[in-house]
Amino acid sequence: MQVVGKGAHALVYRGVARDTDTEVAVKVIHAGVPHRTELETRMQREYDALRALAGTAATRVHEIVREDDALCLVMELLRGQDFDEYLADIEEQGRRIDVITLVEYLDPIAETLEKAHALCILHRDLKPGNIFIPGRGGAGGVRLLDFGLSRSVSSSPITLDGVVIGSPSYIAPEVWEGNPRALDHRIDVYSFGAIIFRALAGRVPFRGASMREKLDAARSAERPSLRAIRPDLAPAVDDWVKKTLAIDKDERFDRIRSMWDALLTTLDAPPPRRTMRAGTPVRS
């Protein structure tokens, strides 16, 4: 099988489903990797989350199987590029994403996160690299990838106290405290807001030469002005940034839906065409 993706703990291969003879992606944990039991538990949780989110923009999953003592997650094979690559491409051309394209790509992600939160599922690793944009002629739509760090609010944390996981430029201030039991859906609200800021501004909200500088900025610095970078946007967009990226989670938008709808209103964006509704309110 051909390797089509690599991660710190797993490889993704291109394979063929035996029953349908269609191409699939097969995620396999590296042989001999430390903490294998923990990683297999995470893979099982990823499978459960993706099954629960069937019909949303989450990656389609087929099955989880064990072959030759390796746990394998079998998913749809995607063709295109991730959102990080897309943004880098247009920025290389001296452009920024326009509001209509932003809404087209990210509205399905907002819907999926709202559904996940209604099911008490936290993604915990939202970043542009985990949003997939289909290529020209590619099947399906935008996809939300990698629920490998996802956790049900009701399940016991796998992450040890004091360990911080996620992508430093996109994780909420409270994640840096290293107490996984204290985290709720508002960490995803913050991370999704940071993705939107990065897409519109061409840079992440808080920068630093070291992890410590990024941590200090996320936990104490004044929230950045998006309008200073994008004067074509309405002045109210900075109020939206302050609420979305608030240091205190109690001052943030309580739901992905309310945060996203507030942004659409602020940007005077056309109503998105939706094929899926997110469902019931989030439960903490």
RAUR-V296178 format. One record per helix or strand of 3 or more residues. SS is the DSSP state (hx for helix, st for strand). FROM is the first residue (numbers start at 1). TO is the last residue. If there is no record, write none. Layout:
ss->SS from->FROM to->TO
ss->SS from->FROM to->TO
//
This chain:
ss->st from->2 to->6
ss->st from->10 to->16
ss->st from->23 to->29
ss->hx from->36 to->52
ss->st from->61 to->67
ss->st from->70 to->76
ss->st from->80 to->82
ss->hx from->83 to->92
ss->hx from->99 to->118
ss->hx from->128 to->130
ss->st from->131 to->134
ss->hx from->173 to->177
ss->hx from->180 to->182
ss->hx from->186 to->201
ss->hx from->211 to->220
ss->hx from->237 to->244
ss->hx from->249 to->251
ss->hx from->256 to->266
//
